[in-house]
Structures are given as C-alpha cells and as structure tokens.
Amino acid sequence: MSRETQCITSFEQKADGVFLVRLKKSIIEVGHLEMSGGYAHKDLPRSTWDGCCKLPIGNSYMLEEIGERFREASTETFSKLSVFSIHTYANRIELWRMHVPSCGVLQYERTHKTVVPICFEEERKCFFDFVIVLWDLRCWLLEVAEVIYKLQEEHNDSDTNVSNLSGILPSHPFTPQKEKHKKGITATYADSDPVSFLRDSIKSW
C-alpha cells in the first residue's frame, strides 16, 4: 500500500494508509487513514494536526485530482462522488467524508465517531457502533467505485473536448506547514494562556 500521496500541484503528504479504486491501467485514490499514535496513546497536538489539517487537505487534493483526470465528465455525476478519511486517536475512531454538492462548494463532515472496543466485557455497548463504522465504510467505498467508473465512461465518451470539472473546487486555503501551524496547536492545552495562544495564532497566519 502506498504511503505517500503525490498530487497534481506537487504537494506531497504522507499517510498511514490509502484507499484505492483500481481501473484497467491505473489506480485512483479515494481515501486515506491517519493514526495519531497507538491504541490509548494520547497526543493532543498530533491528533489535532492530523484531524484538522492532514485529513481535509488530503481529501480535497483527491477530489481535485479526480476532477482533473475526468474533466470531460458531467458535474452531476461528480457531485455524487465522495472521498473518505479515517482518523484514529487514543481509543477512538472517526470516519469523515468530503464531496462537492455543487460548483464551488466543498462539504466536509464527520459521519461516525466511536470507541474501538478491545474488551467485550467492558465495552460491549461499543461493538455495535464500531461494526456500523466498518460496514458503512465498505458500502460507501463500493458506491465510490461505481461513481468513478461512471466518470471514466462519461469522460471517454465525450467528443466536445470541453472541461466541465476543471475549477469546480474552491481554491485551497493554505499549504500546511507542520512546524508553523503545530506551534499554535501545542498551546491548546487546558492550562495554557488563552491570550498568548490567540496572539501566536494570529501571527502564524
């Protein structure tokens, strides 16, 4: 499994796992996994960086790459496409989804959040929610594959040579710089000074 994502804008991002749709001669990235440490490991700055920066930016680049690749497909079909990300931290797992419901609108939402159960006796009530996360992810990935195949079909059948999908996504707000942005994230602990945190955050932007 690939551990790095190389996108059309030359932005490179490491990931702990990547979800792929396989075509005849190539593959398409439709999701990725970020693990903020091992089970029960608590690292607030790291989990905040992974969840608030790496996940959404990685997903937005995936959508952009798919749109550029099948640029002659219809916007209606593209609006049905979603890409996903899984985030694990401490003892929890989150499932996030990103899609473009209409031109210029990028929607990002957390669809599931639950505890990862490792002891049936102590966490039996979490097993059902955990299974739902895995099952819904499976179903959604199958749907994504169908949409990808539809986009490819529309792109190949088009004879207009007109780009329908280029520029459909909003522009990226920034390119993440870990040392720059994580400096402010480190100060989000409960015992930190809110005034200095706000001042440092404004300076970093």
Summary of the structure (lengths in Angstrom):
residues: 205
radius of gyration: 18.9
end to end distance: 34.6
largest distance: 61.7
contacts: 593
relative contact order: 0.15
helix: 43%
strand: 26%
